[in-house]
């Protein structure tokens, strides 16, 4: 197991099944073009072997399935069925929800307990402007079907000054009514936003988000796991009872790099240790190699990925978030 001088090790793995996405969100891609699958994407069997080896070599305990958009690839079903039998402490996935409703029977059958849905607004026109694709009603239907099946839902919202800042309160009200935890994700300096005036124009920090929420709700900060990316808050009713929670992933306002335990495996077989770094460590060939060779090669790649991590704060990166699994 690899541990660095900050006591960080890899515990959480995000696996991108495909680089393709059926949206072209404004904060993800600059030109409205949807991302396509990578040229040499790993097969289901290779992805599953990668997870098994990383559990053994790196000590991975939790797994998040991502994309692009994981539900657009036929690999999703077989991969989910495979990883659910590996003994991981937690398996979840992040989706934009467009195809979610049709997957609920599979999710229930496999025993998945939690889904993260990316949703930036409840306003139809604003939805189309930000996502540049998809249908809001389809997403909301998918969320309701998950809840009906007993599958917990978390919502991820990226607040933008010029795009959906007025949706902070409606989104929180929607989440609280349904027992859903909403997480506000600060805009990240990645891809076309890494060195762009658009980042400064649209960035909405934790202080601003909390000011909006505080105008309507009473809240208090609560505990979060040591390596959590989110600052968590309880929402209180008038009699001081807790009626729900929300979180802020404050990568700019309150950086969490010093406790980051995340590792990413891209759809084309590269390990990424840090979103701030454009370094990537190829392991596709190792996933087809004999075990002894694969283990030795993975150890070398993992040392490199760990060395890529920032010690204090995210400093921005040219890599497009969607290509390496959110």
C-alpha positions in Angstrom: 0.0 0.0 0.0 1.3 3.4 -1.0 1.2 6.2 1.6 2.7 9.7 1.1 4.2 12.1 3.7 0.7 13.6 4.3 -0.7 10.2 5.3 -2.7 10.0 2.1 -3.3 6.7 0.4 -5.7 5.7 -2.4 -9.0 4.6 -1.0 -11.5 5.9 -3.5 -11.5 4.9 -7.2 -13.4 6.6 -9.9 -13.7 4.5 -13.1 -14.7 6.2 -16.3 -16.5 3.7 -18.5 -16.5 5.9 -21.6 -15.5 9.5 -22.5 -18.7 9.9 -24.4 -21.5 12.1 -23.1 -25.0 13.0 -24.3 -24.7 16.5 -22.9 -22.4 19.3 -23.7 -22.5 21.4 -20.5 -21.2 24.9 -20.8 -18.8 24.5 -17.9 -17.4 21.2 -19.3 -17.0 21.9 -23.1 -16.5 25.3 -24.7 -18.0 24.8 -28.2 -21.2 22.8 -27.6 -19.7 19.6 -29.2 -20.6 16.5 -27.3 -17.7 14.4 -26.2 -17.2 11.1 -28.1 -15.9 7.7 -26.9 -12.1 7.5 -26.8 -10.3 5.6 -29.6 -9.1 2.7 -27.5 -11.5 2.3 -24.6 -11.1 -0.6 -22.3 -13.5 -3.5 -22.4 -15.7 -4.5 -19.5 -13.3 -7.4 -18.7 -10.2 -5.1 -18.7 -12.0 -2.5 -16.5 -13.0 -5.2 -14.0 -9.5 -6.6 -13.9 -8.2 -3.1 -13.3 -10.5 -2.7 -10.3 -9.5 -6.1 -8.9 -5.8 -5.3 -9.2 -6.2 -1.8 -7.7 -8.1 -3.2 -4.8 -5.1 -5.5 -4.2 -2.2 -3.2 -4.9 -3.6 0.2 -3.8 -6.1 -0.8 -1.1 -9.1 0.6 -2.9 -12.2 0.4 -0.8 -14.8 2.5 -2.5 -15.7 2.9 -6.2 -17.6 5.5 -8.2 -18.7 4.6 -11.8 -18.4 7.7 -14.0 -18.0 8.8 -17.6 -18.4 11.0 -19.7 -21.9 9.7 -19.1 -21.8 6.0 -17.9 -25.3 5.2 -19.0 -24.7 5.8 -22.7 -22.3 2.8 -23.0 -23.5 -0.8 -23.1 -20.6 -1.6 -20.8 -22.5 -0.2 -17.8 -24.7 -3.3 -17.1 -21.9 -5.8 -17.2 -19.4 -3.6 -15.3 -22.0 -2.9 -12.5 -22.8 -6.6 -12.1 -19.1 -7.4 -11.9 -18.0 -4.8 -9.4 -21.0 -5.5 -7.1 -19.6 -8.9 -6.3 -16.1 -7.7 -5.5 -16.6 -6.9 -1.8 -16.1 -3.2 -2.0 -17.3 -1.1 0.9 -19.3 1.2 -1.3 -20.3 1.3 -5.0 -22.1 4.2 -6.5 -22.2 6.1 -9.8 -22.6 9.6 -11.2 -25.0 10.3 -14.0 -26.7 13.2 -15.6 -29.9 11.2 -15.2 -31.1 11.4 -18.8 -31.2 7.5 -19.1 -31.6 6.8 -15.4 -35.3 5.8 -15.3 -34.8 2.8 -17.6 -31.9 1.5 -15.4 -33.7 1.4 -12.1 -34.7 -2.3 -12.3 -31.0 -3.2 -13.0 -29.8 -1.0 -10.0 -32.4 -2.6 -7.7 -31.4 -6.1 -8.8 -27.7 -5.5 -8.3 -28.3 -4.0 -4.9 -26.8 -0.5 -5.5 -27.8 1.8 -2.7 -26.8 5.3 -3.9 -26.8 7.3 -7.1 -25.4 10.8 -7.7 -27.3 12.8 -10.2 -25.9 16.0 -11.8 -28.6 18.6 -12.1 -28.0 22.3 -12.3 -31.6 23.7 -12.5 -35.3 22.9 -12.3 -36.0 25.5 -15.0 -36.7 24.0 -18.5 -35.2 26.7 -20.6 -32.2 27.1 -18.3 -31.6 23.4 -18.4 -31.4 23.4 -22.1 -29.0 26.4 -22.1 -26.6 24.8 -19.6 -26.7 21.1 -20.6 -27.1 21.8 -24.4 -28.9 18.5 -24.6 -31.4 16.2 -22.9 -34.8 16.6 -21.3 -35.4 17.9 -17.7 -38.5 15.8 -17.2 -36.6 12.6 -18.0 -34.1 13.4 -15.3 -36.8 14.1 -12.7 -38.6 10.9 -13.6 -35.4 9.0 -13.1 -34.8 10.5 -9.7 -38.4 9.7 -8.6 -38.1 6.1 -9.7 -34.8 5.7 -7.8 -36.5 7.0 -4.6 -39.5 4.8 -5.1 -37.1 1.8 -5.4 -35.4 2.7 -2.1 -32.2 3.9 -3.8 -30.7 7.0 -2.2 -30.1 10.0 -4.4 -27.5 12.8 -4.1 -27.8 15.8 -6.3 -24.7 17.7 -7.7 -25.2 21.3 -8.8 -22.6 23.6 -10.2 -23.8 27.2 -9.4 -22.9 29.8 -12.1 -23.3 33.5 -11.6 -24.6 34.0 -15.1 -26.4 30.7 -15.5 -28.3 29.4 -12.5 -27.5 31.4 -9.4 -31.2 32.0 -8.9 -31.7 28.2 -8.7 -29.8 27.7 -5.5 -32.9 28.0 -3.3 -35.4 26.1 -5.6 -32.9 23.3 -5.9 -32.4 23.0 -2.2 -36.2 23.1 -1.5 -36.7 20.3 -4.1 -34.0 18.2 -2.4 -35.2 18.8 1.2 -38.7 17.8 0.2 -37.5 14.4 -1.0 -34.9 13.6 1.6 -32.1 14.2 -0.9 -28.7 15.7 -0.1 -27.8 18.5 -2.5 -24.1 19.3 -3.0 -23.1 22.6 -4.5 -19.9 22.2 -6.5 -17.7 25.2 -7.0 -16.7 25.8 -10.6 -13.2 24.3 -11.2 -10.3 25.8 -13.2 -10.2 22.9 -15.7 -10.2 22.5 -19.4 -11.3 25.6 -21.2 -11.8 27.4 -17.8 -8.3 26.8 -16.6 -7.0 30.2 -17.8 -10.2 32.0 -18.8 -12.1 35.1 -18.0 -15.2 32.9 -18.1 -14.1 31.3 -14.8 -14.0 34.7 -13.0 -17.3 35.7 -14.5 -19.2 32.6 -13.4 -17.5 31.5 -10.2 -19.8 31.4 -7.2 -17.9 30.6 -4.0 -19.0 28.9 -0.8 -19.5 32.2 1.1 -21.8 33.5 -1.7 -23.8 30.2 -1.7 -24.2 30.2 2.1 -25.4 33.8 2.0 -28.1 32.9 -0.4 -29.2 29.8 1.6 -29.0 31.8 4.9 -31.5 34.2 3.5 -34.2 31.5 3.7 -32.9 28.6 5.9 -31.2 28.2 9.2 -28.2 25.9 8.9 -25.1 24.8 10.9 -21.9 23.1 9.9 -21.6 19.4 10.8 -18.9 16.7 10.6 -17.7 15.1 7.5 -15.3 12.2 6.9 -11.6 13.0 7.1 -11.1 12.6 3.3 -14.5 14.1 2.3 -14.5 16.6 -0.5 -17.6 18.2 0.8 -18.2 20.7 3.7 -21.5 19.5 5.1 -24.3 21.4 6.8 -27.5 20.5 8.6 -30.7 22.5 7.8 -32.8 23.3 10.8 -36.5 23.9 11.2 -37.9 26.7 13.4 -37.9 24.3 16.5 -34.2 23.5 15.9 -34.9 20.0 14.5 -32.7 18.9 11.6 -34.8 18.6 8.4 -32.0 17.8 5.9 -28.5 18.3 4.8 -26.6 19.9 2.0 -22.9 20.1 1.2 -20.5 22.4 -0.6 -17.5 21.0 -2.6 -15.4 24.1 -2.0 -12.3 23.3 -4.1 -11.5 27.0 -4.3 -12.9 28.4 -1.0 -11.8 25.5 1.3 -9.3 23.2 -0.5 -9.3 19.5 0.4 -6.1 18.4 -1.4 -4.2 17.6 1.8 -6.7 14.8 2.6 -7.5 13.6 -0.9 -7.6 9.8 -1.3 -9.0 9.7 -4.9 -7.6 7.9 -7.9 -9.1 7.9 -11.4 -9.0 5.3 -14.1 -9.9 6.7 -17.5 -11.8 4.8 -20.1 -8.7 4.4 -22.3 -6.6 2.9 -19.5 -4.7 5.8 -17.7 -4.4 6.5 -14.0 -4.8 10.1 -12.9 -3.8 10.9 -9.3 -4.8 14.6 -9.4 -7.1 16.8 -11.3 -4.5 19.6 -11.1 -2.0 17.6 -13.0 -2.0 16.8 -16.7 0.2 13.7 -16.0 -1.4 10.4 -16.8 0.0 6.9 -16.2 -0.8 4.2 -18.8 -1.8 0.8 -17.5 -3.9 -0.6 -20.4 -1.1 -3.1 -21.3 -0.8 -4.1 -17.7 -4.4 -5.2 -17.6 -3.6 -7.8 -20.2 -0.4 -8.9 -18.6 0.3 -11.9 -16.2 -0.5 -11.0 -12.6 3.1 -10.6 -11.4 4.0 -8.3 -14.2 0.7 -6.4 -13.7 1.3 -5.9 -10.0 4.8 -4.6 -10.4 3.8 -2.2 -13.1 0.8 -0.9 -11.2 2.9 -0.2 -8.1 5.2 2.0 -10.3 2.2 3.8 -11.8 0.6 4.3 -8.5 3.8 5.9 -7.0 3.7 8.3 -10.0 0.0 9.1 -9.5 0.5 9.8 -5.8 3.4 12.1 -6.5 1.1 14.2 -8.8 -1.2 15.2 -5.9 -1.2 18.8 -4.7 -0.2 19.4 -1.1 -2.4 22.3 -0.4 -4.9 23.4 -3.0 -6.1 22.8 -6.5 -4.1 24.9 -9.0 -6.0 24.3 -12.2 -5.5 21.9 -15.1 -5.9 21.7 -18.8 -7.5 18.2 -18.7 -11.3 18.1 -19.5 -13.1 16.8 -16.4 -15.5 14.6 -18.3 -12.6 12.7 -19.9 -11.4 11.4 -16.6 -14.5 10.7 -14.7 -15.6 13.8 -12.7 
